[in-house]
Amino acid sequence: MARDKEKRSCGQVVAEWRAFLWDPRTRQFLGRTGSSWGLILLFYLVFYGFLAGLFALTMWVMLQSVDPHVPKYQDRLLTPGLMIRPCAEGLDVTFNVTQSHTWEQHVRALHQFLEPYNDSVQAARNAACPAGRYNEQPDDAVPNYPKRACRFERSRLGPCAGLGPHGDYGYGSGRPCVLVKVNRVINFFPGKNKSINIVCAAKHEEDAALLGPLNLFPPNGTIDLMYFPYYGKRVHVNYTQPVVAVQFSNATANVDHHVECRLNAAGLRTDDERDKFAGRVAFRLRINRE
Amino acid sequence: VKELEIKYGTSATKGLSEAEAAARLQRDGPNALRPPRGTPGLVRFGRQLAGGLQCLMWVAAAICLIAYGVQRGQGDRGSSDNLYLAVALIAVVVVTGCFGYYQEFKSTNIIASFRNLVPQQATVVRAGQTLQVNAAELVLGDLVEIKGGDRVPADIRVLAAQGCKVDNSSLTGESEPQTRSPECTHESHLETRNIAFFSTMCLEGTATGLVIGTGERTVIGRIASLASGVGNEKTPIAVEIEHFVDIIAGLAVFFGATFFLVAMLIGYPLLRAAVFFMAIVVAYVPEGLLATVTVCLSLTAKRLARRNCVVKNLEAVETLGSTSVICSDKTGTLTQNRMAVAHLWLDGQVLAADTTEDQSGEAFEQRSASWPLLSQVITLCNRAQFQPGQEGVPVAQRDVIGDASESALLKFAEVTSGPVAAARGRFPKVAELPFNSSNKFQVSVHEAGPQQLLVLKGAPERVLERCRGYLREGEEHPLDPEWRRSLEGACLELGGRGERVLGFCARWLPPGSVAAGTPPEALAEVATGLCFAGLVSLIDPPRATVPQAVRKCRTAGIRVIMVTGDHPVTAKAIAAAVGIISEGSETPEDVATRLHLPLEQVDPRQARARVVTGSELAALAPGALEELLRTHPEMVFARTSPQQKLLIVESCQRLGAIVAVTGDGVNDSPALKKADIGVAMGIAGSDAAKQAADMILLDDNFASIVTGVEQGRLIFDNLKKSIAYTLTKNIPELAPYLVYITASVPLPLGCITILFIELCTDIFPSVSLAYERAESDIMHLRPRDPRRDRLVNEPLAAYSYFQIGVIQSLAGFTDYFVAMAQEGWWPLLVLGLRPRWEDAHEQELQDSYGQQWTFAQRRYQQYTCYTVFFISIEVCQIADVLIRKTRRLSLLQQGLFRYTWVCIGCFLCYCPGMPNVFNFMFQWWLVPMPFGLLILVYDEIRKLGVRRHPGKTHLGTPWIPGTHLGTPGPHLGTPGGTWNSPGTHLGTPGPHLGTPGTHLGTPGPLPPPLDSIPSPHPPQIKAQVTRPGVCRCLLLVERPKNPKRSPRNHQKVTKKRKTLNT
């Protein structure tokens, strides 16, 4: 109310504030005495201490319900994501055939990625599994018994294995390889016991001719069921993710190609509008030639 | 007359010529009051959109839009969140704006509906011809004719009149009709008889007069313009809400800026930092508050409307609750605005008549043998008659043709002695002499079987002149000095009560003494040697409900002051009758009479009551009025002018009071406007009064004001609860951002979700708090002190923010971490995860189990977290709304609650359209439960402490002498303390739970005898002591400020001590 606000001079205001900050008469700091502040502090200390305890207790109790090996819920991961290698910025694989520095990084990335897939490594660590069926390893009596992983030899990727002296995954010759991999999801059984594979194509059908034929390795882009299920990083230590290599053997140069790869498995939806990477991956390929 | 003709250039017989009239109309404008200029609708709507909080939200929306634009510019098409948010924010502002505008618009409509839309006609003589014209076309110098039943069309100098009487009550407050005649009787134009005023009613007779003022230049017009010149004060609730908005806006900007800076320092891009700022603002601004307040107010307004109070200005409802002084007009507000027989005097005894509106009171004893004659005189010597066709209507409500006194007598006769019409038929009238001001009596002669009966009534002294004897026990006795003395005594006594006394007498005449058609003047000769039958006194009686209401006001700490234009004697009598001057209080005049001292020797301060007239008021030095108001708790102002009423209101306001003014007349309108809340009477009220008022009592019942006060106080309490509730969730809304920035976790709560909480789920409970019943008897508390009892004070904020809010945040985070862990993201991984989590190019982020997540999957999970956090807040808010229902009583004591909004919340969670944001799992509701229970238990303990140690609240309440009108002495806080001054409640119980000996909170020492409390004005304290709780407060003043405390460090019982410094 206007009538309550009598005009005060600036000095008075400052003096009032100073008195509020520290009033020597009543020995009050910010309107309270030291003991008052002390009590408040003590109260909050105790109060917050108690709350922290309760928080910790509740968290502890709730985390007891979390299994360290298998997540309680997986409803966000119904369709695993797909990803490509080389994983260039913005999924844009662009390079110039004649200028090696434009694709060397891709080659390096692929080399690095495929390191664990070396046949020797696979032979040493992993088991040869029977193809065509899930590699289920139920816990018999011993819970969370370490699981064995199935071999995925690099050599199965054919020209895209990057082996040999000219292991440039075709980048030097304008026939580049792109690896497609499926995200790991625990206890994921794709395809309902039928074989699954990766399918790649130009995003727009009319561009298919420009893109030219695609070679898939392993043949047909098949992903063997033996690589499923995944049992989690604790028990499934050497798990090797299956990959599919796509070689663009005769793609028109100097043109943007929009390629889309899908995981073709029975009962798997790959047309989620919200998630562009659920069961599919789209990337741009451009091969420049002088 | 000649002078007038010259002055106004007109003719007293022919009037103006048409051409001249038209020219003058052109010059002076129409004869109508200009309605106060309204603000154009668009501006008002704009104002709704540009409040403090709204501006903040505009800024937030702008930031969102900019952020969205920049994102679009950068080609990021993934997230339209910012766009949605901006749209939502703008929608919120606009919707609340529309809401407010609609409310305002509605109340404007109410005002408009009260306006009289029918154009008034006036009979005017122009160029010698009598015509009917629209009253608005009258000009200066017009010759107009008025007759009984007309509204006077302009200020008129009466040139000729036949028994013309006007009702000036709306102008001066006098309820008696005033005669109008050509003679000038007084210098003041307000008092003189030869001027009739614009908009007053002509009751009877006819008059011809010259228009001497039109439109704004009439007396009424001047008062109306005085009223429109008075600025509107801000309502206390508006002040409170402004205060609250200031705090909130300050906090929002402060935290927003801090986060902004911190974010910038950590290395966020400017845009993201701005979005943080915006999020903080959104989290802090209680978007739903304005809606809640409006709903609270309009709910109460509706509740009041059911009790016949129409609230024009919504905020006025609460103002009534903080009212500490009511300045009430007398006529029509405290009284019935009709004359009624109050007392009779016969056989030397004064008998009280029934003056209640519905004749429900006790009838007086009619056994006296003198009564039949008196009643016969009353019945016969009366020219008034009921309008035909009202047989079914109760007598008191029937319409009567005739003046106020005569109708009062007529109704009295009808009620006490049966049908008047029949009696008159039995005694046909032979001749009569109507009342006139020179005779001051009225005579009529009636055939009564073989004889004739002459009956006479008039002013007692005139009647007595014509009497030879008097009636006692039905026998006629000759006059004797003793009887004369007793008559004079009765006249004085009744006159002293402000009543108008009439004497009645009669005489039996031989048949044929008066022939039919005898000229009236001759009757005066015949009417001598009469027998005095008795006295009847008339008064405008107080309404039956008023004394009770005044008493209630007093218990509620509200002072009632009478301000009237009527005579001091009448005013004092009515004031005493309704309790404004309480029994046993004396005015200085009374003291003088009692002590047999001359008035000058009496110290006015000895007197509790005081009657001040307008002329005394005019002679007062500036500041003396405040002094008077401070010294005398019971004040009556009589014979006051509109300006003086205004002055009185201003003086009260200067003393720090929140003033309510009630009134009905035009003369009240400036004061109504100036008051913090003006209350006009709906039936008796003039348009000007209704225009100026904030509230209109449709049934003219003063008692409705008390209801209003109660509702207003309840509103304040409930708003306080509602705001405490609303504030609490700011912390759990803010904390996610705090942790998001500092601990780099994925965002636990999104802006849209915050808006959803603010605008959807939380609206219902906070509005439901508006339905809460009063916890304690709020009408036994003092009005709140607007300077001390704020809507939002430090303890309330501290309790909401630092205690309940923190518990809620912890609940949210527990639920959040658990939900994340169950999906595969363990707490330790979550900390610091944010940069990778929010990287839109990262499609294979590993969780704690080695699974890989795409960005959209993570986003989905993040939305789940929003939901989880949202649910936690909801669960805690359920507990919160339960604890806010009461401030002192345990929930178990208070009872049931409403679930509706919980259902709505659940429905929204299940609603199929929003699977992303509101997806649901039972367990998420389960995790925050312990925290919700903790809130309940914690608050129950607090309430227990408050109940056990109620007085603590007032420890800090300072004693400010003299700041309170009329009740100097300790400022009594709200006993039993509630949130009004919860200061201490908040935290207090703990420290006081020490050993019984050391603290003073428990019943402890008995209050000292009240008389022994030192006070500069003991008698005034006395008036308050009847109320429970006050003793406690008085006691508190005596208490040392810092009693020793022995805090026990028991976990939940120890609470912080808070002295009241808000």
Interface residues (C-beta under 8 A of the other chain):
Chain A: M1 A2 R3 D4 G31 R32 S36 L39 I40 L42 F43 Y44 V46 F47 Y48 F50 L51 L54 F55 T58 M59 M62 L63 S65 V66 H69 V70 P71 K72 Y73 Q74 R76 L77 P80 G81 M83 E89 G90 L91 N183 R184 V185 I186 Y230 G232 K233 R234 H236 Y239 D272 R274 D275 K276 F277 A278 V281
Chain B: E233 K234 P236 V239 Q653 R654 P786 R787 F802 Q803 V806 I807 L810 F813 T814 F817 V818 A821 Q822 E823 G824 W826 P827 H841 Q843 E844 Q846 D847 Y849 G850 Q851 Q852 W853 T854 F855 A856 Q857 Y860 Q861 T864 V927 P930 F931 L934 G987 G990 P991 R1045 P1047 N1049 Q1051 K1052 T1054 K1055 K1056 R1057 K1058 T1059 N1061
